[in-house]
Amino acid sequence: MFDWLTDDQRALREMAVTFARKEVEPIANQIDREEKTPDSLTAKAAELGLFGLYTPVEYGGSGADMVSVCLVSEEIAKASPAFAGALTVQMVLCPKTVEILGTDEQKQRMLPASASGERVIAYSQSEPGGAANIPSHLTRLEPDGDGYRLDGSKLFCTQASAQTYLVMCKTKNHAGQEGYGCIIVEAGDEGFEIAPYEHKLGWRGTNTGPISFNNVRIEKDRILGDVLTGGIAHRAANHANVLAHAATSLGCAQGMLDRTLDQVKERKLYGKHMGDLQPVSYWLAESHARLSAGRALLYENARALENGTMEPGMGSVCKGWIGDTAVDICTKLLKLWGGSGIMDSTGVHRYLRDAIAKTVAEGASEMHYAIIANQLIYGKPYLQPPAA
């Protein structure tokens, strides 16, 4: 289905295939088992320009399009869905947020270092009341002299070794008006604390845990965009990132199918080739069909995003449907491995665990379905229906 790819897109895809097979796949089980991504792998990804793939050329990146981002993300996810998922945050979500909201000084200060891999940026919005349930959020930015003070806490921040954090919070400007902004917090800021990370079902290899702010001083140049609207005004970054994240779910399920096909071709049961038995061949064919449909859906919308023609809510369609489909595919295919499938030695059960984690990260599937429903009913792709 990729006969329409440009030469540049094909070259990036081949680069990702080589990188995934030579560098990622041999240590994918290790990443999952040790819950740590080796610095050497991160350095190799940086050398290939993956961190800056979606960053504009004028800020040190490659300026690649969303199709290229999805191609690269899908291929890497076939080897390690966890590493690919973490990479999309650095490749798309964080730099795109800075690109949309930042002043030229902020972009010059942050994006070249992000594109080179020198500056790891984390994105934090979740609170106990829900990531998208903004009225329930308690983290606040209040005026203090000619600057501000930040207090509160966040959950499930995938910080790893981040030097910089983009924090979404309730805000108040010096005129007393309130809103929801995006704040830059640096790892060494006084009053900023990173709690021990939590062990996760899937998407291992990145440290995820709570962070807190106790009277953290925030100068004016640490505000991204308007202090009252920055937390909402970068939605285009979220739209782009859910497509990249959907690509990792697609690659996750494809990676599971590829390994299961190898297993089925080699194994015999009851005197027959395993592929001659049912429901084995049916599940393989069904998985292939559903992945083909998901791939068509994803890349049609990746192209539409670049052309400015993506319909409202379609990012959520991709994220929700492809993510849930990946879980269903991995669940069925894991059964074809028998006892080997639940053993750490084969490592294939990580695909199912990662697929499940991906239906929660970047917005749970149910949240995305709520957005789709409101688009269908009220004509607006928002989480909350309009007030009566």
C-alpha positions as a Python dict, from the first residue, in 0.01 Angstrom:
ca = {
    (1, 'M'): (0, 0, 0),
    (2, 'F'): (305, 227, 15),
    (3, 'D'): (356, 282, -358),
    (4, 'W'): (285, 653, -303),
    (5, 'L'): (578, 713, -68),
    (6, 'T'): (838, 971, -169),
    (7, 'D'): (1205, 876, -197),
    (8, 'D'): (1276, 1055, 132),
    (9, 'Q'): (999, 868, 310),
    (10, 'R'): (1123, 535, 176),
    (11, 'A'): (1477, 615, 288),
    (12, 'L'): (1361, 703, 640),
    (13, 'R'): (1157, 384, 659),
    (14, 'E'): (1455, 171, 555),
    (15, 'M'): (1673, 350, 808),
    (16, 'A'): (1419, 270, 1079),
    (17, 'V'): (1399, -96, 970),
    (18, 'T'): (1778, -131, 994),
    (19, 'F'): (1796, 49, 1328),
    (20, 'A'): (1514, -161, 1473),
    (21, 'R'): (1661, -493, 1362),
    (22, 'K'): (2025, -425, 1444),
    (23, 'E'): (2005, -205, 1752),
    (24, 'V'): (1662, -234, 1916),
    (25, 'E'): (1544, -591, 1866),
    (26, 'P'): (1850, -764, 2023),
    (27, 'I'): (1794, -579, 2353),
    (28, 'A'): (1413, -537, 2348),
    (29, 'N'): (1356, -812, 2606),
    (30, 'Q'): (1630, -663, 2822),
    (31, 'I'): (1462, -321, 2814),
    (32, 'D'): (1135, -478, 2924),
    (33, 'R'): (1293, -696, 3190),
    (34, 'E'): (1520, -431, 3345),
    (35, 'E'): (1276, -143, 3292),
    (36, 'K'): (1558, 70, 3160),
    (37, 'T'): (1664, 185, 2816),
    (38, 'P'): (2042, 171, 2775),
    (39, 'D'): (2206, 508, 2723),
    (40, 'S'): (2385, 359, 2422),
    (41, 'L'): (2054, 298, 2242),
    (42, 'T'): (1933, 651, 2317),
    (43, 'A'): (2263, 785, 2183),
    (44, 'K'): (2229, 585, 1861),
    (45, 'A'): (1873, 714, 1812),
    (46, 'A'): (2006, 1067, 1857),
    (47, 'E'): (2287, 1006, 1606),
    (48, 'L'): (2029, 905, 1347),
    (49, 'G'): (1839, 1228, 1408),
    (50, 'L'): (1528, 1056, 1544),
    (51, 'F'): (1474, 1304, 1827),
    (52, 'G'): (1462, 1591, 1579),
    (53, 'L'): (1278, 1410, 1301),
    (54, 'Y'): (963, 1626, 1331),
    (55, 'T'): (1140, 1945, 1442),
    (56, 'P'): (1176, 2221, 1178),
    (57, 'V'): (1512, 2251, 1006),
    (58, 'E'): (1563, 2606, 1137),
    (59, 'Y'): (1568, 2465, 1491),
    (60, 'G'): (1811, 2183, 1423),
    (61, 'G'): (1569, 1914, 1315),
    (62, 'S'): (1499, 1726, 992),
    (63, 'G'): (1161, 1886, 924),
    (64, 'A'): (1009, 1550, 824),
    (65, 'D'): (634, 1511, 779),
    (66, 'M'): (385, 1308, 985),
    (67, 'V'): (388, 1019, 736),
    (68, 'S'): (762, 982, 796),
    (69, 'V'): (714, 1001, 1172),
    (70, 'C'): (451, 725, 1159),
    (71, 'L'): (667, 507, 932),
    (72, 'V'): (964, 532, 1168),
    (73, 'S'): (749, 483, 1480),
    (74, 'E'): (577, 175, 1337),
    (75, 'E'): (903, 4, 1235),
    (76, 'I'): (1072, 64, 1571),
    (77, 'A'): (758, -54, 1755),
    (78, 'K'): (778, -389, 1575),
    (79, 'A'): (1096, -449, 1775),
    (80, 'S'): (1014, -261, 2097),
    (81, 'P'): (675, -94, 2137),
    (82, 'A'): (795, 51, 2467),
    (83, 'F'): (1098, 230, 2321),
    (84, 'A'): (896, 351, 2023),
    (85, 'G'): (624, 493, 2249),
    (86, 'A'): (873, 687, 2458),
    (87, 'L'): (1044, 811, 2142),
    (88, 'T'): (724, 965, 2004),
    (89, 'V'): (698, 1190, 2310),
    (90, 'Q'): (1047, 1325, 2240),
    (91, 'M'): (1000, 1326, 1864),
    (92, 'V'): (654, 1484, 1843),
    (93, 'L'): (462, 1588, 2154),
    (94, 'C'): (719, 1794, 2343),
    (95, 'P'): (900, 1970, 2057),
    (96, 'K'): (573, 2040, 1874),
    (97, 'T'): (430, 2199, 2189),
    (98, 'V'): (734, 2427, 2214),
    (99, 'E'): (718, 2504, 1842),
    (100, 'I'): (350, 2607, 1865),
    (101, 'L'): (362, 2805, 2189),
    (102, 'G'): (718, 2926, 2228),
    (103, 'T'): (873, 3261, 2154),
    (104, 'D'): (1166, 3257, 1914),
    (105, 'E'): (1402, 3281, 2212),
    (106, 'Q'): (1239, 2983, 2381),
    (107, 'K'): (1247, 2779, 2061),
    (108, 'Q'): (1611, 2862, 1997),
    (109, 'R'): (1695, 2772, 2356),
    (110, 'M'): (1508, 2441, 2370),
    (111, 'L'): (1453, 2287, 2028),
    (112, 'P'): (1809, 2243, 1892),
    (113, 'A'): (1912, 2067, 2213),
    (114, 'S'): (1596, 1854, 2199),
    (115, 'A'): (1658, 1763, 1833),
    (116, 'S'): (2013, 1651, 1909),
    (117, 'G'): (1904, 1444, 2208),
    (118, 'E'): (2097, 1660, 2453),
    (119, 'R'): (1782, 1791, 2623),
    (120, 'V'): (1514, 1536, 2714),
    (121, 'I'): (1176, 1701, 2766),
    (122, 'A'): (886, 1554, 2963),
    (123, 'Y'): (517, 1641, 2931),
    (124, 'S'): (295, 1632, 3240),
    (125, 'Q'): (-79, 1686, 3271),
    (126, 'S'): (-235, 1392, 3461),
    (127, 'E'): (-377, 1446, 3810),
    (128, 'P'): (-588, 1220, 4035),
    (129, 'G'): (-909, 1364, 3890),
    (130, 'G'): (-808, 1262, 3537),
    (131, 'A'): (-572, 1398, 3275),
    (132, 'A'): (-841, 1567, 3067),
    (133, 'N'): (-1070, 1659, 3357),
    (134, 'I'): (-918, 2005, 3380),
    (135, 'P'): (-1174, 2152, 3625),
    (136, 'S'): (-1059, 1896, 3884),
    (137, 'H'): (-690, 1985, 3855),
    (138, 'L'): (-529, 2131, 4168),
    (139, 'T'): (-183, 2230, 4044),
    (140, 'R'): (-180, 2611, 4025),
    (141, 'L'): (40, 2897, 3908),
    (142, 'E'): (-10, 3220, 4105),
    (143, 'P'): (143, 3565, 4048),
    (144, 'D'): (436, 3655, 4273),
    (145, 'G'): (601, 3992, 4219),
    (146, 'D'): (710, 4016, 3857),
    (147, 'G'): (696, 3634, 3821),
    (148, 'Y'): (494, 3341, 3951),
    (149, 'R'): (492, 3053, 4201),
    (150, 'L'): (390, 2697, 4113),
    (151, 'D'): (236, 2454, 4363),
    (152, 'G'): (79, 2112, 4326),
    (153, 'S'): (157, 1767, 4192),
    (154, 'K'): (119, 1550, 3884),
    (155, 'L'): (80, 1176, 3829),
    (156, 'F'): (222, 937, 3571),
    (157, 'C'): (486, 1172, 3435),
    (158, 'T'): (714, 979, 3201),
    (159, 'Q'): (1025, 1163, 3306),
    (160, 'A'): (1312, 918, 3250),
    (161, 'S'): (1620, 1145, 3250),
    (162, 'A'): (1439, 1463, 3152),
    (163, 'Q'): (1605, 1796, 3209),
    (164, 'T'): (1295, 1999, 3124),
    (165, 'Y'): (926, 1949, 3205),
    (166, 'L'): (626, 2100, 3027),
    (167, 'V'): (362, 2125, 3299),
    (168, 'M'): (-7, 2194, 3231),
    (169, 'C'): (-179, 2371, 3521),
    (170, 'K'): (-442, 2618, 3630),
    (171, 'T'): (-310, 2972, 3610),
    (172, 'K'): (-384, 3327, 3720),
    (173, 'N'): (-234, 3634, 3556),
    (174, 'H'): (-137, 3957, 3729),
    (175, 'A'): (-479, 4105, 3649),
    (176, 'G'): (-651, 3825, 3842),
    (177, 'Q'): (-785, 3641, 3535),
    (178, 'E'): (-775, 3261, 3550),
    (179, 'G'): (-699, 3004, 3282),
    (180, 'Y'): (-500, 2691, 3200),
    (181, 'G'): (-139, 2731, 3095),
    (182, 'C'): (180, 2551, 2998),
    (183, 'I'): (480, 2609, 3223),
    (184, 'I'): (848, 2523, 3178),
    (185, 'V'): (1003, 2363, 3485),
    (186, 'E'): (1370, 2265, 3499),
    (187, 'A'): (1490, 1957, 3685),
    (188, 'G'): (1709, 2159, 3922),
    (189, 'D'): (1446, 2412, 4025),
    (190, 'E'): (1418, 2460, 4401),
    (191, 'G'): (1097, 2304, 4530),
    (192, 'F'): (1059, 2066, 4238),
    (193, 'E'): (1069, 1699, 4339),
    (194, 'I'): (1067, 1378, 4137),
    (195, 'A'): (927, 1083, 4332),
    (196, 'P'): (1051, 725, 4281),
    (197, 'Y'): (911, 582, 3961),
    (198, 'E'): (641, 317, 3963),
    (199, 'H'): (669, -29, 3806),
    (200, 'K'): (435, -68, 3511),
    (201, 'L'): (249, -344, 3329),
    (202, 'G'): (390, -233, 2996),
    (203, 'W'): (572, 50, 2820),
    (204, 'R'): (873, -26, 3036),
    (205, 'G'): (1212, 129, 2976),
    (206, 'T'): (1093, 474, 3079),
    (207, 'N'): (1051, 593, 3437),
    (208, 'T'): (691, 692, 3509),
    (209, 'G'): (587, 843, 3839),
    (210, 'P'): (462, 1147, 4033),
    (211, 'I'): (626, 1488, 4041),
    (212, 'S'): (551, 1774, 4280),
    (213, 'F'): (599, 2150, 4306),
    (214, 'N'): (640, 2331, 4634),
    (215, 'N'): (649, 2708, 4585),
    (216, 'V'): (860, 2673, 4269),
    (217, 'R'): (965, 3012, 4131),
    (218, 'I'): (864, 3059, 3767),
    (219, 'E'): (995, 3360, 3577),
    (220, 'K'): (800, 3510, 3289),
    (221, 'D'): (1026, 3349, 3029),
    (222, 'R'): (918, 3009, 3165),
    (223, 'I'): (562, 3058, 3041),
    (224, 'L'): (490, 2891, 2705),
    (225, 'G'): (234, 3088, 2508),
    (226, 'D'): (-32, 3294, 2685),
    (227, 'V'): (-36, 3226, 3057),
    (228, 'L'): (-414, 3175, 3044),
    (229, 'T'): (-444, 2958, 2732),
    (230, 'G'): (-113, 2777, 2671),
    (231, 'G'): (-240, 2453, 2822),
    (232, 'I'): (-513, 2436, 2558),
    (233, 'A'): (-369, 2625, 2262),
    (234, 'H'): (-123, 2354, 2162),
    (235, 'R'): (-388, 2096, 2066),
    (236, 'A'): (-224, 2055, 1726),
    (237, 'A'): (70, 1893, 1908),
    (238, 'N'): (-170, 1647, 2073),
    (239, 'H'): (-336, 1573, 1737),
    (240, 'A'): (1, 1494, 1581),
    (241, 'N'): (116, 1286, 1874),
    (242, 'V'): (-191, 1061, 1886),
    (243, 'L'): (-120, 965, 1524),
    (244, 'A'): (242, 882, 1609),
    (245, 'H'): (124, 690, 1914),
    (246, 'A'): (-127, 498, 1703),
    (247, 'A'): (162, 405, 1473),
    (248, 'T'): (339, 243, 1770),
    (249, 'S'): (24, 41, 1849),
    (250, 'L'): (12, -69, 1487),
    (251, 'G'): (380, -169, 1497),
    (252, 'C'): (326, -348, 1827),
    (253, 'A'): (56, -575, 1681),
    (254, 'Q'): (252, -624, 1358),
    (255, 'G'): (560, -724, 1554),
    (256, 'M'): (354, -982, 1743),
    (257, 'L'): (209, -1114, 1417),
    (258, 'D'): (553, -1140, 1255),
    (259, 'R'): (691, -1344, 1543),
    (260, 'T'): (381, -1561, 1563),
    (261, 'L'): (400, -1637, 1191),
    (262, 'D'): (758, -1757, 1235),
    (263, 'Q'): (645, -1977, 1525),
    (264, 'V'): (352, -2124, 1332),
    (265, 'K'): (561, -2202, 1023),
    (266, 'E'): (815, -2395, 1229),
    (267, 'R'): (584, -2585, 1465),
    (268, 'K'): (390, -2907, 1411),
    (269, 'L'): (93, -3027, 1615),
    (270, 'Y'): (-97, -3358, 1590),
    (271, 'G'): (109, -3457, 1290),
    (272, 'K'): (21, -3143, 1097),
    (273, 'H'): (175, -2805, 1032),
    (274, 'M'): (32, -2571, 1293),
    (275, 'G'): (-95, -2337, 1022),
    (276, 'D'): (-326, -2609, 889),
    (277, 'L'): (-523, -2611, 1215),
    (278, 'Q'): (-812, -2390, 1315),
    (279, 'P'): (-849, -2132, 1454),
    (280, 'V'): (-477, -2079, 1392),
    (281, 'S'): (-488, -1982, 1025),
    (282, 'Y'): (-812, -1788, 1075),
    (283, 'W'): (-663, -1575, 1355),
    (284, 'L'): (-353, -1507, 1146),
    (285, 'A'): (-561, -1399, 847),
    (286, 'E'): (-793, -1190, 1063),
    (287, 'S'): (-496, -1017, 1227),
    (288, 'H'): (-345, -935, 890),
    (289, 'A'): (-676, -797, 762),
    (290, 'R'): (-729, -577, 1066),
    (291, 'L'): (-372, -448, 1055),
    (292, 'S'): (-412, -364, 687),
    (293, 'A'): (-728, -167, 767),
    (294, 'G'): (-557, 12, 1055),
    (295, 'R'): (-260, 99, 838),
    (296, 'A'): (-485, 247, 568),
    (297, 'L'): (-671, 449, 834),
    (298, 'L'): (-354, 579, 996),
    (299, 'Y'): (-163, 686, 687),
    (300, 'E'): (-465, 842, 519),
    (301, 'N'): (-501, 1066, 823),
    (302, 'A'): (-126, 1129, 852),
    (303, 'R'): (-134, 1263, 495),
    (304, 'A'): (-448, 1463, 571),
    (305, 'L'): (-282, 1619, 877),
    (306, 'E'): (4, 1744, 662),
    (307, 'N'): (-239, 1879, 402),
    (308, 'G'): (-455, 2048, 663),
    (309, 'T'): (-756, 1836, 566),
    (310, 'M'): (-781, 1591, 858),
    (311, 'E'): (-1142, 1586, 978),
    (312, 'P'): (-1215, 1674, 1342),
    (313, 'G'): (-1193, 1376, 1574),
    (314, 'M'): (-1002, 1153, 1333),
    (315, 'G'): (-693, 1153, 1552),
    (316, 'S'): (-907, 1001, 1825),
    (317, 'V'): (-1048, 748, 1577),
    (318, 'C'): (-694, 635, 1496),
    (319, 'K'): (-575, 630, 1857),
    (320, 'G'): (-883, 457, 1997),
    (321, 'W'): (-955, 199, 1728),
    (322, 'I'): (-598, 102, 1639),
    (323, 'G'): (-502, 79, 2007),
    (324, 'D'): (-793, -147, 2098),
    (325, 'T'): (-744, -355, 1785),
    (326, 'A'): (-379, -410, 1876),
    (327, 'V'): (-481, -543, 2218),
    (328, 'D'): (-730, -784, 2060),
    (329, 'I'): (-475, -907, 1804),
    (330, 'C'): (-201, -959, 2062),
    (331, 'T'): (-441, -1139, 2297),
    (332, 'K'): (-540, -1392, 2031),
    (333, 'L'): (-191, -1442, 1892),
    (334, 'L'): (-37, -1498, 2235),
    (335, 'K'): (-264, -1802, 2275),
    (336, 'L'): (-103, -1959, 1969),
    (337, 'W'): (226, -1977, 2157),
    (338, 'G'): (87, -2205, 2427),
    (339, 'G'): (301, -2216, 2739),
    (340, 'S'): (591, -2051, 2558),
    (341, 'G'): (388, -1734, 2527),
    (342, 'I'): (382, -1665, 2899),
    (343, 'M'): (751, -1740, 2953),
    (344, 'D'): (999, -1456, 2985),
    (345, 'S'): (1247, -1645, 2768),
    (346, 'T'): (1044, -1586, 2450),
    (347, 'G'): (959, -1227, 2542),
    (348, 'V'): (644, -1222, 2329),
    (349, 'H'): (407, -1145, 2615),
    (350, 'R'): (557, -795, 2632),
    (351, 'Y'): (372, -715, 2310),
    (352, 'L'): (38, -773, 2479),
    (353, 'R'): (140, -578, 2789),
    (354, 'D'): (266, -289, 2578),
    (355, 'A'): (-49, -292, 2366),
    (356, 'I'): (-262, -261, 2680),
    (357, 'A'): (-46, 20, 2817),
    (358, 'K'): (-83, 208, 2490),
    (359, 'T'): (-462, 214, 2526),
    (360, 'V'): (-410, 415, 2846),
    (361, 'A'): (-114, 638, 2757),
    (362, 'E'): (-190, 955, 2558),
    (363, 'G'): (-554, 932, 2662),
    (364, 'A'): (-752, 618, 2736),
    (365, 'S'): (-952, 470, 2449),
    (366, 'E'): (-1277, 558, 2628),
    (367, 'M'): (-1172, 924, 2641),
    (368, 'H'): (-1108, 923, 2267),
    (369, 'Y'): (-1442, 754, 2201),
    (370, 'A'): (-1612, 1029, 2407),
    (371, 'I'): (-1445, 1286, 2182),
    (372, 'I'): (-1568, 1099, 1873),
    (373, 'A'): (-1921, 1076, 2015),
    (374, 'N'): (-1936, 1450, 2084),
    (375, 'Q'): (-1817, 1516, 1730),
    (376, 'L'): (-2095, 1296, 1595),
    (377, 'I'): (-2370, 1432, 1819),
    (378, 'Y'): (-2274, 1795, 1873),
    (379, 'G'): (-2033, 1862, 1587),
    (380, 'K'): (-1745, 1940, 1823),
    (381, 'P'): (-1450, 1704, 1893),
    (382, 'Y'): (-1435, 1789, 2262),
    (383, 'L'): (-1424, 1561, 2565),
    (384, 'Q'): (-1715, 1725, 2746),
    (385, 'P'): (-2053, 1777, 2573),
    (386, 'P'): (-2169, 2140, 2558),
    (387, 'A'): (-2373, 2271, 2848),
    (388, 'A'): (-2748, 2239, 2805),
}
